[in-house]
Amino acid sequence: MSTDELIELRKKIHRNPELSGEEFQTQALVMEALESMDHDELKKVGKTGVLASFKSQNSGKSVLIRGDMDALPIQEINEFDYRSTKKRVAHKCGHDGHTAILVALANLLSEKRMEKTDVHLVFQPAEEVGEGAAGVLEDPAFDIEPDFVYALHNIPGYPLNQVIVKERAFTPAARSMVIALKGKTSHAAEPENGINPGAPTADIIKALLDIATPDITAEDFFLVTTIFVELGERAYGTSAGEAEMGFTFRSWSNKVMKLQSQKATELVMQICDHYGIQCDISWTQEFFSNQNDPSAVVFIRQAACELKYDIHEKKEPFKWGEDFGLFTKKFRGAMFGLGAGENTPALHNPDYDFPDSLIDSGSKMFYHIIHQIDQQ
């Protein structure tokens, strides 16, 4: 595929965005683009994902490259001709561009295979909700054991094509806790005849915020963010009987996340027992910490040097969750950032758009990383 065709594919995906788990049209576009290429295997994986394999001349090692495909529930405000055609659905994280990067990489691999390294490309759905990686890895169609796994994310605010690297934690473990309290309504003049969740709600918010360690330089960094609180109704003659609240937790370490999640659960249950109120706890939007193996990061640096891209050694991890953490939990690998321009709108903003020039630089970075591994 030519550069113009790759850009047109990216814009077509942008024009027709699909939310997590609904990427059927995107899947079809990817399959159509890859079918004309010289691959060894092409199949659907994780319901709406795609797995494409390119075997080497003398198979010995294998590398997996992951790109994400899903859009966000955000209304686009851009006015260009390829703007989203769907209300409150748009590619505001650049997954349309990440998909195009992997198609471009497939094009490079179909033209020139590695000598002794098989390459597998995973077009992963449902990254934004933290469900896509598990869906791929648990699918019987995913029958590979790669030696290395890699992914990238475009990063606005950094110079175009700058390669952002960091060993160990690159993105945090993140998960959201939803707490539902069920008490008993009563007349507002007789709250003693009911069980009002107001006091336990206040105590829970304080207790959870108190266990936070918000210092990003601390090894036990643990951020607690209050997301929403819903308590009772606007019925001024009624003492509330139900409440629901949500919190998001973030930590550099999967271990710290597990320990602090257990502590948070115990605190909530203790408070509810004290007030004699029923409590139901559920979890959602779970992401594992993306742990970059130092041996995998070496190849990222080497590739960037080969391509003469500027390298930025990041001191602290990014604070957003990333579903690729499940891949690096299971396999040795790393994620890196690719600068999307210092004046580019931030990710998840309604005016963000993926810079098309990154299709070329992103695919070349992956190809050179694989080549470095192949030469070992």
Order of alpha helices (4+ residues) and beta strands (2+ residues): alpha-alpha-beta-beta-beta-alpha-beta-alpha-beta-beta-beta-beta-beta-alpha-beta-beta-beta-alpha-beta-beta-alpha-beta-alpha-beta-alpha
